[in-house]
Structures are given as structure tokens and as C-alpha cells.
Amino acid sequence: MTLLAPRPQRVAPTPPRIGTPRSTTPGPTAKLASAATLASPATLPSAHRSSASRVSAPRPSRDGFIDVVRALGTLVVIGLHWLMIEATWDGATLQVGNSLAHGSAWLLTWLNPLPLLFFAAGAAASYDVARRPDATGRELAWRRLRSLLAPVGIFVGLWLAAVTLLPRVGVPSEALHTAARIVVQPLWFLAVYLVLIALAPTLVRGIARRGGLAVVGILGFAAFVFDAARWVSGSTLLGWPNLVVAWAVPFALGISYAMARAAGRDISQLLAGALVVVGSAATIALIVLGPYPASLIGMPGQAISNLGPPTAPVVTFAVAQIGAALVLRSQLGRLSGSRVVAQVSAHSMPLYLWHLTAIFIVAGVVLLGLGQELSTPWTWAWWTTRPALFGACFVTLTALVAATTRLQKVAVTTAGSRQPGHHLIARTA
């Protein structure tokens, strides 16, 4: 079982020039932009035009840009989390803090790569819907869930074994429980991802009928409504629907991008630049004028977190970040042949699952094994020890990925499946 979607049959049509449709069929392009560079309903492949259509259109060749976006998002997640972790051990209690809470380090939260990951997931989902026009959202989500069972099951099982067995050989149980509570937190992404996969066919049909910008605008407006209801009522509970709605915005942008590409169109630089300008201006205005903190993730001591649940600035920031990626699409696409991109994209699932475990293993060896303290964040000693710490984390993570991937292959083979799933989000054509 795998999240790797079957690679489509390659076709070799004459590539269209940027912004130039492959077909001259007129359509309601005004719904998106005058350039009509996102998915225009009239020029979508037949598999995307409506739920009634059951004829798949020719698929585009593999999209290296999405591979790069996926790999970049995964690497930034890992790097930020490794950078954030600060830990102390007094012999009885493991205290874990956030180095980005010191001084102006919160500015690094604006590198938050989650919109990129959801954008790539949306593009992959669009291609998946085109391959399986008869499949329901539930069927697509179940297919993804089955692919996740092996890697997530191994991750959870090994951590349960660790917190049960390691205290018997002298590892402090309190430290293990603290680490375990933190390493499982990123699993929320997979839960939201599965919900969005289930919604993918509906979003594809909506974009085919109304246009990409219209659907993205509706989702963005809904996210603002839930956010406003939260502030007016004073109840954070009313903001939690945004855990899906807010991330549906970059997800829908990914679908729109993929549908436009399948229709023989490219996103114009003008439209991509407009997304950057509008998204950035809105984000800054919301933070300056609204009740939102400047940090785009939760910080110690802050009464409000922009991620728990996602707020309006997260939505506008997602638009700006994806616009920037589209502006740099040509440059990023040139990296698609890189070995690093290929390896990270191919193993994004185990990398995502195990990267926090890697840094806790390294920190545990330093704090508990060697009896040494970790350097205070942003001091000279902290900077000089980062290369060694990150190098140790990289070696540890590589070993964890290799071991668990091998274990997954054995488990999947035993279960009678053909191959294991490695990918955080489905790879695309």
C-alpha cells in the first residue's frame, strides 16, 4: 500500500506557451481572471468538467514543480522544528521550549511551509480525481487511509514500545512521556489531509463549474466568517471549523493549478504576483489592525495562536506564499532533477513522521546520556553547536527512515500488498 499514485501514461503534446490555451474553445474565463490562467470551466479536461463525465482526458507529463514544492515544504518543516526545540533536564523533569520565542526570532515563523504542503496535496488530489472520475471522496480518502496505516501504525507502535520498555533499562519515564506527547502532534496534518481528500471531488466539480478564484474566494470568505464568529462570541470552539476550511484554501489553489495545467494553461506571472501582493497586504493589515499576534504559529506566553485554530492571517498568508511559489515556478521547476528533491519527495512520509523523534534522541543523548546542557538559543555557543547538532539529527533521521521503511516493506509484504507507501502526500504526474 502506498500513497504513491500510479504514474500516468506520458503524452507528448506540443507544450503551450505561457498563458496560451491548447484549445481555442471560448468559455467563461472572466470568472477567474482576464488572463484565464487558472482552471477555466470551458477548457477543462473531460474528467474534470462535471461529475457526469466519465471520459478521462490525456494527462500531462509529471509535474516536477509540485515535486519540488513538496520537497521544499518537507525540508522547511524539519528545519524549523529542529531549530525550535530547546530542552533542559534537571534530573527529574524534561522542559521543552521554543527557541523562536526569544527576541525577534518569531520572524522565522513566516517561513511556515504548511500552505505549500496543502497546495501540493491539492494538485495531487486533482490528478487523482482525473484518473478515477467514478470514485467518491470517501473512496479516495479510504484509499489514502489504507496507505497511511502501515507507516503511521509502525510509528505509533514503536513509540508505545519505547515508553513501555525503555524505563526498564533506566530511561526516565517522565522524559519519554514528554517527548511522546510532542512527537505525535504533527499527526493532525494527516487527519486534515484525509478530510480534504474526501472533499476533493466536490472541489474539482465546483472549480470546473465556477472557476478556481471563485471557489477559493468562497472558502476564504467562510474562513473569515468562522474567525469572526470566534472573536464576536469569545469562544475558540467556533473557530475550529477553520482547521479544515482554512487549509482548504491552499488545497483548492493546488487543484486549480493542476486543472489549469491539465487544460494546457499556465498561471500568468501577473496573476501569481497579484496573489503575492493581495495576500501579503491582507496579512500585514490583519496583524496590525486586528487582534492577531505577529507570529504565524503559537508561541509560549501568547494568549492567541494563529494555528490553533487557524486564523484569517493564516489564510491570507497561504495565498501570498503560494503566489510566490507560482512566481518562481520556472526556477523551482529546474530543481526537479535534483537527487535531494527526488529523495525527499519519495520519502516525505517517514521524514515527516520521524523528524521530531530524531531530535529528541539526539537531545536525550546530550542531556541524559552525556549529562551536558544544550546551549542557550541564539548565543554564540548555540550557533557554533548547530552544525554538529543538525548533523547528528540528520544521521539519526536517516537511520530511522531506513529502518522503518524496511520494517514497513516487511509488514506490507506479509499483508499481501505490492509495495509500501512512503509519501506524505500523493505524488503527482
C-alpha positions in Angstrom: 0.0 0.0 0.0 1.3 3.4 -0.9 0.4 7.0 -1.2 2.3 7.0 -4.5 -0.4 7.3 -7.1 0.2 5.2 -10.2 2.2 7.2 -12.7 0.1 8.1 -15.6 0.9 7.3 -19.2 3.0 10.1 -20.6 1.8 12.1 -23.5 3.9 14.3 -25.7 1.7 17.2 -27.0 3.3 20.4 -28.1 3.8 22.4 -24.9 1.7 25.5 -25.0 3.2 28.9 -24.4 2.6 30.5 -21.1 -0.9 31.8 -20.8 -1.9 30.3 -24.2 -4.7 27.8 -24.2 -4.2 24.5 -26.1 -7.8 24.9 -27.3 -9.5 27.9 -28.8 -12.9 26.9 -27.4 -14.3 30.0 -25.8 -15.5 29.8 -22.2 -16.4 31.9 -19.1 -12.9 32.9 -18.3 -13.9 36.1 -16.6 -14.7 34.1 -13.6 -11.0 33.7 -12.8 -9.1 36.5 -14.4 -8.7 38.2 -17.7 -5.7 36.0 -18.4 -7.7 32.9 -17.7 -4.7 31.2 -16.3 -6.3 29.1 -13.6 -8.8 26.4 -14.5 -11.4 27.8 -16.8 -14.5 25.7 -16.9 -14.7 25.7 -20.7 -11.2 24.3 -21.2 -11.0 21.7 -18.5 -10.3 18.0 -19.5 -13.5 16.0 -19.7 -12.7 14.1 -16.5 -12.9 17.4 -14.7 -15.9 19.1 -16.4 -18.6 17.5 -14.3 -19.4 14.5 -12.2 -21.4 13.1 -15.1 -18.4 12.9 -17.4 -16.7 9.6 -17.3 -14.1 10.0 -20.1 -10.5 10.8 -18.9 -8.6 13.4 -20.9 -4.9 13.0 -21.8 -2.8 13.5 -18.8 0.1 16.0 -18.6 3.6 14.8 -18.0 4.9 14.5 -14.5 4.9 17.9 -12.7 8.4 18.5 -11.4 7.3 21.8 -9.9 4.9 20.0 -7.5 7.7 17.6 -6.5 9.9 20.5 -5.7 7.2 22.2 -3.7 6.5 19.0 -1.7 10.2 18.5 -1.0 10.8 22.2 -0.1 7.8 22.1 2.3 9.0 18.9 4.0 12.6 20.3 4.4 11.4 23.6 5.9 9.1 21.7 8.3 12.0 19.6 9.5 14.4 22.6 9.7 12.0 24.8 11.6 11.2 22.1 14.1 14.8 21.3 14.7 15.6 24.9 15.1 12.6 25.5 17.5 13.4 22.7 20.0 15.1 23.8 23.2 15.3 21.5 26.1 16.6 21.3 29.7 16.9 18.4 32.1 17.2 18.9 35.9 17.4 15.3 36.8 13.7 14.8 37.2 11.8 16.9 34.6 12.3 17.5 30.9 11.4 21.0 30.0 10.8 21.7 26.3 10.6 25.2 25.0 10.6 27.1 21.7 13.7 29.0 20.6 11.7 31.2 18.3 10.1 32.8 21.3 13.3 34.6 22.0 13.7 38.2 20.8 12.8 38.7 17.1 13.2 35.1 16.2 9.5 34.9 15.7 10.0 36.3 12.3 11.1 32.8 11.2 7.5 31.7 11.7 6.7 33.5 8.5 8.6 30.6 6.8 5.7 28.4 7.8 5.6 25.8 4.9 2.2 24.2 5.6 0.5 26.1 2.8 3.0 24.6 0.3 2.2 21.1 1.6 -1.5 21.6 1.2 -1.0 23.2 -2.2 0.9 20.1 -3.4 -1.7 17.9 -1.8 -4.4 19.6 -3.7 -2.6 19.3 -7.0 -2.1 15.6 -6.4 -5.7 15.2 -5.5 -6.8 16.8 -8.7 -4.7 14.4 -10.8 -6.1 11.5 -8.7 -9.7 12.6 -9.4 -8.9 12.8 -13.1 -7.6 9.3 -13.0 -10.5 8.0 -11.1 -13.6 10.0 -12.2 -16.0 7.4 -10.8 -14.5 7.4 -7.3 -16.3 9.1 -4.5 -14.5 11.3 -2.0 -15.0 8.6 0.6 -13.3 6.1 -1.6 -10.4 8.3 -2.3 -9.9 9.1 1.4 -10.2 5.4 2.3 -7.5 4.6 -0.3 -5.2 7.2 1.2 -6.0 6.0 4.8 -5.1 2.4 3.9 -1.8 3.7 2.6 -1.1 5.5 5.8 -2.0 2.6 8.1 1.4 0.9 7.8 3.8 3.9 8.3 1.6 5.5 11.0 1.0 2.2 12.7 4.7 1.5 12.9 5.4 5.0 14.2 2.8 4.8 17.0 3.7 1.2 17.8 7.4 1.8 18.2 6.7 4.8 20.4 4.3 2.8 22.6 7.0 0.2 22.9 9.6 2.9 23.8 7.5 4.4 26.6 6.7 0.9 27.9 10.1 -0.8 27.7 12.8 1.9 27.9 12.1 2.9 31.5 13.0 -0.7 32.4 16.6 0.0 31.3 16.9 3.3 33.1 15.5 5.9 30.7 13.4 8.3 32.8 9.7 7.7 32.0 8.8 11.3 32.6 11.2 12.4 29.8 9.8 9.7 27.5 6.2 10.8 28.1 7.0 14.4 27.4 8.8 13.6 24.2 5.9 11.2 23.1 3.3 14.0 23.6 5.3 16.3 21.3 6.2 13.9 18.6 2.6 12.8 17.9 1.4 16.4 17.5 2.2 16.6 13.7 -0.3 13.8 13.1 -3.0 16.5 12.9 -1.8 17.3 9.4 -2.7 13.8 8.2 -6.2 14.0 9.7 -6.9 17.2 7.9 -5.3 15.9 4.8 -7.7 12.9 4.7 -10.7 15.2 5.2 -9.6 17.4 2.3 -9.1 14.3 0.1 -12.7 13.3 0.8 -13.7 16.8 -0.3 -11.5 16.8 -3.5 -14.2 15.5 -6.0 -16.6 18.2 -4.8 -13.9 20.9 -5.1 -13.0 19.7 -8.5 -16.6 19.9 -9.7 -17.0 23.4 -8.1 -13.9 24.7 -9.8 -15.0 23.2 -13.1 -18.3 25.0 -12.9 -17.5 28.3 -11.3 -13.7 28.8 -11.7 -10.8 28.5 -9.4 -10.7 32.0 -8.0 -14.5 31.9 -7.2 -14.1 28.7 -5.2 -11.0 29.9 -3.4 -12.8 33.1 -2.7 -15.8 31.3 -1.2 -13.6 29.2 1.0 -11.6 32.2 2.1 -14.8 34.1 3.0 -16.1 31.1 5.0 -12.8 31.0 6.9 -13.2 34.7 7.7 -16.8 34.1 8.9 -15.7 31.4 11.3 -12.8 33.5 12.6 -15.2 36.5 13.1 -17.7 34.3 14.9 -14.9 33.2 17.2 -14.0 36.8 18.2 -17.5 38.0 18.5 -18.6 35.1 20.7 -15.4 34.8 22.6 -15.5 31.1 22.1 -12.5 29.4 20.4 -14.7 26.5 19.7 -16.4 28.4 16.8 -13.1 28.9 15.1 -12.2 25.2 14.9 -14.0 24.6 11.6 -11.1 26.5 10.2 -8.9 23.5 10.8 -10.4 22.3 7.6 -11.8 25.4 5.9 -8.6 27.5 6.2 -6.4 24.7 4.8 -8.9 24.1 2.0 -7.8 27.4 0.5 -4.2 26.3 -0.4 -5.6 22.9 -1.2 -8.1 24.4 -3.7 -5.4 26.6 -5.2 -3.4 23.4 -5.8 -6.5 21.8 -7.5 -7.0 24.9 -9.7 -3.3 24.9 -10.7 -3.4 21.3 -11.7 -6.7 21.6 -13.6 -5.3 24.6 -15.5 -2.2 22.7 -16.3 -4.2 19.7 -17.5 -6.2 22.1 -19.7 -2.9 23.3 -21.4 -2.7 26.6 -19.5 0.0 28.1 -17.3 -0.6 30.5 -14.4 0.4 34.0 -15.6 3.1 35.9 -13.7 0.6 38.8 -13.4 -1.9 36.7 -11.6 0.7 35.0 -9.4 2.1 38.4 -8.5 -1.3 39.6 -7.6 -1.8 36.8 -5.2 1.5 37.7 -3.5 0.6 41.4 -3.2 -3.0 40.9 -2.1 -2.2 38.1 0.3 0.8 39.9 1.9 -1.1 43.2 2.3 -4.1 41.5 3.8 -1.9 39.5 6.2 0.0 42.6 7.4 -3.2 44.6 7.8 -4.9 41.9 9.8 -1.9 41.6 12.2 -1.5 45.4 12.6 -5.2 46.3 12.9 -6.7 43.1 14.3 -6.3 41.0 17.5 -3.8 38.6 15.9 -0.2 38.1 17.1 2.7 38.7 14.7 3.9 35.1 14.9 2.1 32.8 12.5 2.4 29.9 14.9 1.7 29.6 18.6 4.3 31.0 21.0 4.8 30.5 24.7 3.1 33.2 26.7 0.8 34.3 23.8 -2.9 34.3 24.6 -3.7 33.7 20.9 -2.3 31.2 18.4 -2.6 31.7 14.7 -2.6 28.0 14.2 -4.8 26.6 16.9 -7.2 27.0 15.3 -6.1 28.7 12.0 -7.0 32.3 11.8 -7.6 34.8 9.0 -3.9 35.8 8.7 -3.0 32.1 8.0 -5.4 32.1 5.1 -4.1 35.3 3.6 -0.5 34.2 4.2 -1.2 31.0 2.4 -2.4 32.9 -0.7 0.7 35.1 -0.6 3.1 32.1 -0.2 1.5 30.1 -3.0 1.6 33.1 -5.2 5.3 33.5 -4.5 5.9 29.8 -5.4 4.0 30.3 -8.7 6.1 33.4 -9.5 9.2 31.3 -9.0 7.7 28.2 -10.8 10.3 28.2 -13.6 13.2 28.5 -11.2 11.8 25.9 -8.8 11.0 23.5 -11.7 14.7 23.4 -12.7 15.4 21.7 -9.3 13.1 18.8 -10.1 16.0 16.7 -11.3 17.9 17.1 -8.1 18.7 14.0 -6.1 17.8 15.8 -2.9 14.4 16.6 -4.3 13.8 13.1 -5.5 14.8 11.5 -2.2 12.9 13.9 0.0 9.8 13.8 -2.2 10.0 9.9 -2.3 10.3 9.6 1.5 8.3 12.6 2.7 6.1 10.4 4.9 8.8 8.8 7.1 10.7 12.0 7.1 7.7 13.9 8.4 6.8 11.2 11.0 10.3 10.7 12.4 12.0 14.1 12.3 10.9 15.1 15.8 11.9 11.7 17.2 15.4 12.2 15.7 16.0 15.5 17.6 14.7 14.1 20.8 17.0 11.1 20.5 20.0 13.5 19.9 18.9 15.8 22.7 18.3 12.9 25.0 21.9 11.6 24.4 23.3 15.0 25.2 21.1 15.8 28.2 20.7 12.4 29.8 23.5 10.3 28.4 26.4 12.8 28.4 25.0 15.0 31.2 25.6 18.1 29.2 23.3 21.1 28.8 22.1 22.4 25.4 23.3 25.9 24.6 21.0 28.9 25.2 19.2 29.8 22.0 20.8 32.5 19.7 24.0 32.7 21.7 27.5 32.3 20.1 27.7 28.8 21.7 24.3 28.0 20.3 25.3 29.0 16.7 28.6 27.1 16.9 26.9 23.9 18.0 24.1 23.9 15.4 26.1 22.2 12.6 27.0 19.3 14.9 23.5 19.0 16.4 21.8 19.2 12.9 24.4 16.7 11.5 23.6 14.3 14.3 19.9 14.8 13.8 20.3 14.1 10.0 22.2 10.9 10.6 19.7 9.8 13.2 16.7 10.6 11.0 18.3 8.8 8.0 18.8 5.7 10.1 15.2 5.9 11.4 13.8 6.3 7.9 15.9 3.4 6.5 14.9 1.1 9.4 11.2 1.9 9.5 10.9 1.8 5.7 12.5 -1.7 5.7 10.1 -2.7 8.5 7.2 -1.3 6.5 8.2 -3.3 3.5 8.2 -6.5 5.5 4.8 -5.7 7.1 3.2 -4.8 3.8 4.7 -7.9 2.1 3.3 -10.0 4.9 -0.1 -8.4 4.5 0.0 -9.3 0.8 0.3 -5.8 -0.7 2.6 -5.0 -3.5 4.6 -2.0 -2.2 4.7 0.3 0.9 3.7 3.9 1.0 6.4 6.4 1.5 4.8 9.7 0.7 3.4 12.4 2.9 1.1 13.5 0.2 0.4 11.6 -3.0 3.0 12.2 -5.7 1.6 13.6 -8.9 2.0 13.4 -12.6 
